[in-house]
Amino acid sequence: MNIGTKILIVDDEKEICEILKYNLQLEGYDADIAYSAEEAFAKNPASYALIILDIMMDNVNGFEMARLLKKDPATMYIPIIFCSALSGEDEHIMGLNIGADDYITKPFRTREVIARVKSVLRRTKVTQELSSRLQHTVPQNNTPITPVSSVTPQSQQSRFEPDLCFKRLRVDQNTKQCYIDGDIVNLTKTEFELLTFLLKHRNSIYTRKELLSKIWNDSESVSNRTIDTNITRLRKKLGDYGSCITTRLGYGYGFQELNV
C-alpha cells in the first residue's frame, strides 16, 4: 500500500537515519537519507511525500530548512515531521508555527514514528482529495469558486487540528484517536472529548460545572457522579498518564504535567 511513497529523512546522526530508513522500508515506503539541509535540497525535496527533519544541524538547521520549504511554492505543501532531542514547549510551538505537521522528541519509539508518519500522510491525502474535488466542482448559482492554486498554506492547514502531545501520549484531533507509545487507547466519545479539553488547558483546574458546560453542553441529565465516573475510567485507560489527571478537592479536575 505504501509502495512508491517517498520519504526523506534529514538528520546528521547516521544511526538515527539508518534506523528510520530500515523501519520505513519495512512498511513499504521508499526512504532516502540526507545528512544536512544542503544535501536534502540537492535531492529535490519536491519529489517526496513527507520529510522527517532534525533541528540541530550545522549550517542550516531544521527550523531554517522548514521555513525555506514553506516559502517555496514547489514544496510548501509537503508535510514535515520534526524529530529532535529538543523537548521544550517553545521548540514544539515554534515547529508547529513554522508549518510542521507533527513533532517527535528523541529518543523515540520506532512504532510511534511509523504511526505518526501514517497519520500525517492520511491527512495529506484527504487534503489532496478535497482540493481535487474543488477543482472539478461546478458552481450551482453562478458563485465563483476560489481556485485551489490561490488557497494559502494557512487556509489548508486550518482544515485540520494539530496533535495534542505530552511525552508519549498523543491525541489526534482529526482521526479522534488517542495513542500511547504509538498504540491506540480505546476511548469513548465523551472520554476523548474530556481528555482533549484537559490537554488543551493543561495545568489549569476546572470545576464540574465548567466541565459540564464544555463537554456535556450543560445537559440537565448529567450529574456530578457521571463526570466523576468518566474521569475515573479515563484515568484507568491512560495507565501511568492517568496520574496526570489530578483532583483539586473543593475545586475540580485538571491535567498536570507530571513526571511519569
Secondary structure, 3 states (H helix, E strand, C coil): CCCCCEEEEECCCHHHHHHHHHHHHHCCCEEEEECCHHHHHHCCHHHCCEEEECCCCCCCCHHHHHHHHHHCCCCCCCCEEEEECCCCHHHHHHHHHHCCCEEEECCCCHHHHHHHHHHHHHHHHHHHHHHHHHHCCCCCCCCCCCCHHHCCHHHHHCCCCCCEEECCEEEECCCCEEEECCEEECCCHHHHHHHHHHHHCCCCCECHHHHHHHHCCCCCCCCHHHHHHHHHHHHHHCHHHHHHEEEECCCEEEECCCCC
